[in-house]
Amino acid sequence: MVPLDEASKGIMPVLVDEMVEMFRRLKKARKAILLSKQNVESALAAGDCAYLIDLGRTVRTDTAVRLLASPEIHEPYWAV
């Protein structure tokens, strides 16, 4: 497993898109990545499962698809 904390911080948007594509290829190759990211939407788009952490506490655990579709997390977490 490869842990990444804010891997896209300070990187040009076009390179971030390439990085997300690389994450997708690694996922297809069944490689695990632990991604810590403040941009909830892009993190969920790249992942299978997610742990939503707020102030050091896990507040929600689900599949990335379900969390992405969950309206109750959009307002408090999308604005980060």
C-alpha positions as CSV (number, residue, x, y, z in Angstrom):
1,M,0.0,0.0,0.0
2,V,1.2,3.5,-0.8
3,P,0.0,6.3,1.6
4,L,-0.5,9.7,0.1
5,D,-1.3,12.9,2.0
6,E,-2.6,15.8,-0.1
7,A,-0.7,14.4,-3.1
8,S,-2.1,17.1,-5.4
9,K,-1.3,20.1,-3.2
10,G,0.4,22.8,-5.2
11,I,0.3,20.9,-8.5
12,M,-1.0,22.3,-11.7
13,P,-4.6,21.2,-12.4
14,V,-3.6,19.4,-15.6
15,L,-1.1,17.3,-13.7
16,V,-3.7,16.6,-11.0
17,D,-6.0,15.1,-13.7
18,E,-3.1,12.9,-14.8
19,M,-2.5,11.9,-11.2
20,V,-6.1,10.8,-10.8
21,E,-5.9,8.8,-14.0
22,M,-2.8,7.1,-12.6
23,F,-4.7,6.3,-9.4
24,R,-7.4,4.7,-11.6
25,R,-4.8,2.6,-13.4
26,L,-3.3,1.4,-10.1
27,K,-6.8,0.5,-8.9
28,K,-7.4,-1.6,-12.0
29,A,-4.1,-3.3,-11.3
30,R,-5.5,-4.1,-7.8
31,K,-2.9,-1.9,-6.0
32,A,-4.0,-0.2,-2.8
33,I,-3.5,3.5,-2.1
34,L,-4.4,5.3,1.1
35,L,-5.2,8.8,0.0
36,S,-5.7,11.7,2.4
37,K,-7.3,14.6,0.6
38,Q,-9.3,17.7,1.5
39,N,-11.0,17.8,-1.9
40,V,-13.7,15.2,-1.0
41,E,-15.2,15.0,-4.5
42,S,-12.0,14.1,-6.3
43,A,-10.9,11.7,-3.6
44,L,-14.2,9.9,-3.8
45,A,-14.1,9.8,-7.6
46,A,-10.8,7.9,-7.4
47,G,-11.6,5.5,-4.6
48,D,-13.5,2.4,-3.7
49,C,-14.1,2.9,0.0
50,A,-13.9,6.0,2.1
51,Y,-13.5,7.2,5.6
52,L,-14.8,10.7,6.2
53,I,-12.7,12.2,9.0
54,D,-13.7,15.4,10.7
55,L,-11.5,17.0,13.4
56,G,-9.7,13.7,13.9
57,R,-12.8,11.5,14.3
58,T,-14.3,9.1,11.7
59,V,-17.8,10.4,11.1
60,R,-18.8,8.2,8.1
61,T,-17.6,5.1,6.4
62,D,-19.1,3.8,3.2
63,T,-18.3,3.0,-0.4
64,A,-17.0,6.0,-2.3
65,V,-20.0,5.8,-4.7
66,R,-22.5,6.0,-1.8
67,L,-20.7,8.9,-0.1
68,L,-20.4,10.8,-3.4
69,A,-24.2,10.5,-3.9
70,S,-24.9,11.3,-0.3
71,P,-26.5,14.8,-0.1
72,E,-26.0,15.2,3.7
73,I,-22.2,15.3,3.3
74,H,-22.2,17.8,0.4
75,E,-22.7,21.0,2.3
76,P,-20.4,20.4,5.2
77,Y,-17.6,18.8,3.3
78,W,-17.6,19.9,-0.4
79,A,-16.8,23.5,0.6
80,V,-13.4,22.6,2.0
